Amino acid sequence: MASLSGNTQREDRARERARALHGGYRFHCGIGAPLALACIVLLALSAIAAAASAQDGVFPRAASVIQPQAYVSLQPVPRGRAFEIAVVAKITPGFHVNAHEPSEDYLIPTKITADLPHGISLVETTYPRGVMRAFSFSKTPLRVYETSFTVRMKLRADNSAALGHQKIGLTVGYQACNQDACLPPTKLPTNAELEIAEVDTAAHPANPEIFSPVPNLKFPSQH
């Protein structure tokens, strides 16, 4: 019984590693030690091949596929005011990342989280819906972001927010794929910088080309 339980756990781990490494690929591991071992060997060979391809320049590093840049809608931000942060991420040509609400439950969603300083709260996050695209590794079209995507976060500076220069740490989590394979999931840091001012300080709109109204998906707080 203990051996069967151990085999089942190894099979579950093999399936999870397959999904993480290959995104849309589905590995079907049957019950039993020989098949579980075969899956693990296949995953190991795939990882070695992916590493060799990366060294040969065929695949880029996962963290280099997108280039995020953060923008703030107001400068300065007075205490008591709402403001926005937009993360604009450019995607390396030939690659895509899964949408925040992917079309299949096994896909890893793109997600942005914020490390907020005291006195600054997150109201909602708005993600683009994405586009449906067909890929060789999936029997059905998948919802993805390609070329670039923008995520907007609505925040509020409370009266307790520290005055002066503030830096908000942001983390972009995603899995990048091309037409043939997926890179390992990764997380990429970036920062938004702003000035917090006294209540009723005159605030000026910033980066108007970024903060134009767009129809997207809204999520309360960090989702």
C-alpha positions in Angstrom: 0.0 0.0 0.0 2.8 2.4 0.9 4.5 1.6 -2.5 1.3 2.3 -4.4 0.8 5.6 -2.5 4.4 6.7 -3.3 3.9 5.8 -7.0 0.7 7.9 -7.1 2.5 10.9 -5.6 5.3 10.6 -8.1 2.8 10.4 -11.0 1.0 13.6 -9.7 4.3 15.4 -9.5 5.3 14.3 -13.0 2.0 15.6 -14.4 2.5 18.9 -12.6 6.0 19.3 -13.9 4.8 18.4 -17.4 2.2 21.1 -17.3 4.7 23.7 -15.9 7.3 22.9 -18.6 5.1 22.4 -21.6 2.1 24.6 -20.9 -0.5 23.3 -23.4 0.9 19.8 -23.7 -1.0 17.1 -21.8 0.9 14.1 -20.5 -1.1 11.1 -19.7 0.6 9.0 -17.1 -1.1 5.7 -16.2 -1.1 4.0 -12.9 2.0 1.9 -12.1 5.6 2.5 -11.5 6.9 1.8 -15.0 4.7 4.5 -16.6 5.4 6.9 -13.8 9.2 6.3 -14.3 8.8 6.8 -18.1 7.1 10.2 -17.6 9.8 11.3 -15.2 12.5 10.3 -17.7 10.7 12.1 -20.5 10.5 15.2 -18.4 14.2 15.0 -17.5 15.1 14.7 -21.2 12.8 17.6 -22.1 14.4 19.8 -19.5 17.9 18.9 -20.7 16.9 19.6 -24.3 15.4 23.0 -23.3 18.5 23.9 -21.4 20.7 23.0 -24.3 18.5 24.9 -26.7 18.7 28.0 -24.5 22.5 27.7 -24.4 22.6 27.4 -28.2 20.4 30.6 -28.5 17.3 28.8 -29.8 15.2 29.8 -26.8 15.6 32.9 -24.7 15.6 33.0 -21.0 12.1 33.1 -19.6 12.7 36.3 -17.8 13.8 38.1 -21.0 10.6 37.4 -23.0 8.7 40.4 -21.6 9.9 43.9 -20.8 7.6 45.6 -18.3 7.5 49.3 -17.6 5.4 51.0 -14.9 3.6 54.4 -15.2 1.7 56.5 -12.7 -1.3 58.6 -13.6 -0.7 61.5 -11.2 2.3 63.5 -10.1 2.3 64.3 -7.3 -0.3 62.1 -5.6 -2.0 64.0 -2.8 -3.1 62.2 0.3 -6.7 61.2 0.0 -6.6 60.9 -3.8 -7.1 57.9 -6.0 -4.6 57.2 -8.7 -3.6 54.5 -11.2 -0.5 52.5 -12.0 -0.2 50.9 -15.5 2.2 48.2 -16.3 2.9 48.0 -20.0 4.7 44.8 -21.0 6.2 44.3 -24.4 6.5 40.7 -25.5 9.4 39.4 -27.7 8.1 38.7 -31.2 7.2 35.1 -31.8 6.2 34.5 -28.2 2.9 34.9 -26.2 1.9 34.6 -22.6 -1.4 33.3 -21.2 -4.2 35.8 -20.5 -5.1 36.5 -16.8 -8.2 34.4 -17.4 -6.9 31.6 -19.6 -9.2 29.5 -21.7 -8.0 26.2 -20.1 -7.7 25.5 -16.4 -4.3 23.9 -16.7 -2.7 27.1 -18.2 -0.7 29.4 -15.9 -2.4 32.9 -15.9 -0.5 36.1 -16.2 -0.8 38.0 -12.9 0.6 41.2 -11.4 0.9 41.7 -7.7 2.0 44.8 -5.8 4.1 45.3 -2.6 2.3 48.3 -1.2 3.8 50.6 1.4 1.8 51.7 4.4 -1.0 54.1 3.6 -1.5 53.0 0.0 -4.3 50.5 -0.8 -5.3 48.7 -4.0 -8.9 49.2 -5.1 -9.0 47.1 -8.3 -6.9 45.6 -11.1 -7.9 45.7 -14.7 -6.5 43.1 -17.1 -7.0 43.0 -20.9 -9.1 40.1 -22.1 -6.6 38.8 -24.6 -7.1 37.2 -28.0 -7.9 33.7 -29.1 -5.1 32.0 -31.1 -4.5 28.5 -32.4 -1.2 26.7 -31.6 0.3 23.4 -32.6 0.5 22.1 -29.1 -3.2 22.6 -28.3 -6.3 21.0 -29.9 -8.4 24.2 -29.1 -7.5 27.9 -29.5 -6.1 29.6 -26.4 -6.6 33.0 -24.9 -3.3 34.8 -24.8 -1.5 38.2 -24.9 0.8 38.8 -27.8 3.0 41.8 -28.9 2.2 43.8 -25.7 -0.4 44.1 -22.9 -1.3 46.7 -20.3 -2.5 46.0 -16.8 -4.0 49.0 -14.9 -4.2 49.1 -11.1 -6.4 51.6 -9.3 -5.0 52.6 -5.9 -5.7 55.2 -3.1 -3.3 57.2 -1.0 -4.7 57.4 2.5 -4.0 60.3 4.9 -1.5 58.1 6.7 0.7 57.6 3.5 4.3 58.7 4.0 5.1 62.0 2.3 7.7 62.3 -0.3 9.2 59.8 -2.8 7.6 56.3 -2.8 8.5 53.2 -4.7 5.9 50.4 -5.2 7.4 47.0 -6.0 5.5 45.1 -8.7 5.8 41.5 -9.7 4.7 40.1 -13.1 4.1 36.4 -13.1 3.7 34.6 -16.4 4.6 31.7 -18.7 5.9 32.4 -22.1 5.4 30.1 -25.1 6.0 30.1 -28.9 4.3 28.0 -31.5 6.2 24.8 -30.5 7.0 24.9 -26.7 6.7 26.8 -23.4 9.4 28.2 -21.2 9.3 27.6 -17.5 7.0 29.9 -15.5 8.8 32.9 -14.1 8.3 36.1 -12.1 9.7 39.4 -13.1 10.1 42.5 -10.8 9.6 46.1 -11.8 8.8 49.3 -9.8 6.5 52.3 -10.0 7.8 55.6 -8.5 5.7 58.5 -7.3 5.6 61.5 -5.0 3.1 61.6 -2.1 2.0 65.2 -1.2 -0.2 66.8 1.4 -3.9 66.8 1.1 -5.3 69.3 -1.5 -1.9 69.7 -3.2 -2.4 70.4 -6.9 -2.0 67.2 -8.9 -1.2 67.0 -12.6 -2.2 64.1 -15.0 0.8 62.1 -16.1 1.3 59.8 -19.1 -2.1 60.5 -20.7 -1.2 58.3 -23.7 -1.2 55.3 -21.3 -4.3 56.1 -19.2 -7.0 56.4 -21.9 -10.2 54.5 -21.2 -10.2 50.9 -22.4 -12.8 48.1 -22.0 -11.1 45.4 -20.0 -11.6 42.9 -17.1 -11.7 44.3 -13.6 -10.9 42.5 -10.4 -11.2 43.7 -6.8 -7.9 44.1 -4.9 -5.2 41.6 -5.8 -6.6 38.8 -7.9 
